[in-house]
Amino acid sequence: MGCLSLEHIKTPTLKVVHSNSATIEKSSAGVYRYGLNGMENIDELTSVSRAAYITKFRLMDARLGKWLAVDPKAKARPWESTYMMMGDNPIKMVDPDGDKWMDKATKTRAKEMKKAFKGVIKNNNSTTADKSEAKKALKELKDLKRSDELVRITVDPTAGGAYFGMTVDANNNNILEVVVPATPAGSNPGSPSPDGYLQRSMAHELKHAHQYIKGKISFSPNTFATTINGQPVRMRGVGSLYDKEDEVEAMRRGYVFDKTFWRFGSAPNRITDNSFIVRGIYLTQPMIQLSENTQMGKINRSRANSGAFIANGGLTAPQNQMTFHNYQQTLPVANREIYIHQR
């Protein structure tokens, strides 16, 4: 249990590195400096032990349960107090940087997937394509963390399958929902799930979440009642921008972890351009990436070809010539689809 090194990082903090344990940071007085949500404690601010914490963006007073500075992303959620800490629920939520709160399970699942993608990159047996896809995934996880959107990752034992969606909470916050069924390790040979779910499914749905923040997926302004993990929620329907290309990209991502479920082959229900065997419902859809800059007429033709309901049917000729974004601006706010405008 010998100490390999003792180095000064910054006054008054020392970093002690042990041969058989994780790095532990302590103050020069021997006091562990981290506490609530893993934030660094700064007793110097209040002279009261464990009363104040510092993060990347601001200070927090644990006695008040409030931040001591305004939310740096306040414009993203104008209906919330700019000093509110962790959604007023520090038992369930975390806000490690002081700019965006999330539930603890989401943070844990994101770390698990980050580790999984790094494992693909380090694995000498991984193909060049898989390593490239895993590197993209790591960057996209950072994008999701930095975005203003609220993201929740749920492993749901009651889910019949994995899916990505958007719910609306009691405060009218839009929450991006990544939901995958619980799958005990070893229950599905060929699809390792050490953390209780299929990594291929988690990777697939996280890709959809990233597509949303990049303006590739939209949601309906209307909601319907359903449940997640047994809890009632209001879920938005999928919007006009969802297309087959979104699904193909997500399948490529899941393919990194499982080459038996979404495999290459020549079955009649494959997606032709890259031979992914998938459900036949994608067969009739054209390989196209719809975006806010796509003309409404083209969007409606794409949805009609796939047999989907045309939410924007009956448009005039001038409206069919409008881009999706410009058309949305002509609608009452309550009727507009939910999407991220790419400025």
N, C-alpha and C positions, 0 to 999 in steps of 0.2 A: 504494500500500500504506500510505496514511496512517492514523494512529490517530485514529479519530473521537472517542473519549472515554476518559478514565481516571478511574474513580471508586472511592472507598473503599467497600467493602461491609461489611467488619468486620475488625478488626485480628486477625491480620496479613495478611489476604487482600486482594488487589486484583483487580478485574475489568478486563481489557483488551479493548476492543471494536474490531476491525479492520474496515475497509470491505469486505474481500473474503475474510474467513475467519470461522469459527465463534468464539464467545466462548471464551476460554481463561482459566481461573483459575490464578493463581500466588501463591505466598507472596511477601511483601515481599523475600525473599532470592532470588526468581527460580526457586524450586523448584516443579515441578508437584506438586500435592498429592494426586493421585488415582492409584490403582494397581490392586491385585487386585480383579477384578469391578467396577471403577469406584468402589470405596469410597474414602473420604477417608483419606489417610495422616496419622497423628499421631505424628511422631518424638519429640515432647515427652514422650510417655508412657514410652518405653523408652530414649531417647537412642541407639537403633539404627535406622539408615535402613531404611525399608520393613518394619518389624517389627510395627507395630500399626496397626489401622484402626478407624474409627468409622462406625457406621451410625445409622439412626433409633432403633433399639431397644437396641443394645448394642455393646460393644467386642470386637475380635478380635485375638488374638495369632498372627501368621502363623508364628512360630517353633514354636509348639506345634500349630498347626492346630486351635485350639479357640477358642470364644467365652469371654469372661471374665465372663459373666453367664448366668443360666439362660434357656432359651427362653421367651419371653413367651406362646407357644402350646403349651407342654409338654403340657397336658391333651389336646390333639388327637392326640398321638402318644406315649402313655406308654411305649411299648416302646423309644423312642430315648433316647440320652443327651441330657440337657438342654444340654450344652455342645458337642455334635457340630456340626462346621462343614460346611455344604453337603452333607449326606448322606454325609460322608466321601469325597466325590469332587469336589474343587474344580476339576478339569480339565474336567469335563462340566457341573457344576451351578453355579448362582449363587444368592446370597441377599442382594440389594442392601439390604434394610431390616433384616436380622438377625432375621427372624421366620418365614420360610418359604422353603425352598429349591426351586429348579426347574431344569430343564435349560436350557442357553443357547439352544437352538433354540426352545423355548417362548417365552422372553422376546422373541426376535427376531420370531417370527410374531405375537405379541400386539401388538408395536409396529407391525408392518406393517398389521394390521387396524385399529388405532387411527387410523393415518394415512389409511387408506382411508375409514373412516367420517367422519372430519373433512372429507375431500375431498367427500363427498356433501353435507355440511352447507354447505360453502362454494360449491358449484356452483350458479350461478344457474338452471340448467336443471333442477335437482332439484325434484320435487314436494314439496308441504308434507308429504304422508304419508311420503315417503322421508326427508326431513330429520328428522321426528319419530322415525321408526324408528331412524335413525342415532344420534340423541341418546340414545335408550334403550340402544342397543348400547354406547355409550361408558360409560354408567353401569354396565352389566352387566359390562363388562371390569374395571372397578374392583372390583365385587363379587367377581368370581372371584379377583382378585389378593389381596383382603383376607380371603377365606375361609380356613378351616383346611384345606380339601381340597387334595390334591396334584393338579395339572392338568398334562398333557403334551400338547403339540400336535405332531403328526408329519405331514410331507409324505412319503407312502409311494409310491414308484414301482411297488411290487408290488400296491397296493390296487386291487381291482376297482371300488370306489366309495367315497364318503365315508361315515363313520359315527361315532357317539358310543358309547362303551362304558366299562366299568370293568374294569381288570385288578388282579391281586393280585401283588405282588412277593415276593421271597424272605423279606422281613421282615414279610410279611402287611400291608403298607401297601396300602390301596385307592387306585388311581390313576385319575383321570378321563382317558379317552383321547379326544382329538379327532383323527381321522385323515382326511386327504383325499389323493386321488391326486395325483401330480406331473403337472402339465399345463404344458408350455412355452408361453411367451408367443406368441400368434399362431396357436396350433394349433386354437383353437376360436373362430372369429369370432363376435362378439356377446357373448363372455364374457371380457373382458380378464383376464389373469393375469400381471401384471408380475413377481410374486415366485415364479412357478413352480407355481401352483395356481389353481383357480377361486375367486374371492372369494365367489361365491354359496354354494359348498359350505362354505367355512370359516365364513362368517357363520351358515349354517344349523346346523352342528354346535356352534358356540360357544353358540348359543341353547339347544340341548339341555343343554349343560353348566350353564348358568345355571338352567335349569328344575330340574336335579337339586339344586342347593344351596338352591333355594326349596321343596323338598319335593314337586315335581310329578312326579318320575320316581323309580322304585325299581329295584333290581337283585336278582337271585336270589342266595341264599347259595351256590348251586352254581356250579362253574366248569368250563370246557372248554378244551382246548389249541388254540392257534392261533398265528399269527405277526403281528408288526407290524414292517414294514421288514426282514423277513427274520429277526427275532429271536423265539424262542419265548416265549410269554406264557400266563398263565392268565387267561382272560376270563370274567367273570360274565354270565349270561343276563339278558335284560331282565325287569323285575319287573312287578307287578300295576298299578302306578300309571301306566304309559305309556298314552297315549290319543291319539285323533285330534286333539284340541285342541293337544296338544304339537307335533304335526307341522304343523298349520296355522300356529301361531306361528312355527315355524322357517322355513316356506316364505315367510311374510311378510318375514322377515329377509333371506333370500336374494334375494327379489324386488327389494330395493333395488339390487342389482348386476346383475341379469339379468332382463329382462322378456320374454325369448324362450323360456327353458326352462320356468320356472314362470309361465305367462302366464294372463291372464284369457280366458275363452272359454265355449263352451257344449257342449263335448265330453261324452259320456255318462259318462265316468269322473272328472268333476270333483268337488271337495268343494263341495257345493251352496251353503253359506251365503255363500261369497265367490268362487266360480267359479275356484278354482285347479285347473288341469288337473294331475292327479297319477296315480300308479298306482291301478289299480282296487281294490287290496286295502283301501283306506280307505273304499270306498263304503258298506259295510254297517255301519261303525262309527258309533255315535251321536256327535253333537257334544257332548262332555261333558268337564269338567275333573275328573279324579279326584285326590283328595288324601288325606292321612292321616285326614281327618275324614269321608271317604265311608264309608257302611256297606258291609260286606263283601258283602252280598247284591247290592247295586247294582254293585259292582266285578265280581262273577262274571257277572252278566247282561250287562254291557258286553263282557266278554271273550268270552262265549259268542256274542254277536251278531256279533262280528268273526271268529269261527272260530278264535280263539286257544285255546291250551291253558289250562284252568282250574286254576291251581296250588293254589287253595284250595277245590276241589270237595269235596262231602260234608260241608259244615258243618251243624251243628245250627241250629234256628231261633234260639236265643239268640245263637249265633255270627254268624249272618247279620245280626243287628241291631247287632252291635258295629261301631265304626269300625275302619278299617284299623289305626290306631296301637294301639288298645286290644287288638285281636286279636293283633297281633304280640307284645305283651307277655305273652300267655298261652303262647307257643311257647318251646321250648328255644332258647337263644341261637344255637346252630349252625343252627337252622332259620328264623331270622328274616330277612326281606328287608332289604337295605341301603338306607337312605334317611336324609334329614336331617330330624329331628323339629323342627317349627317351634314353638318355645316361646312 
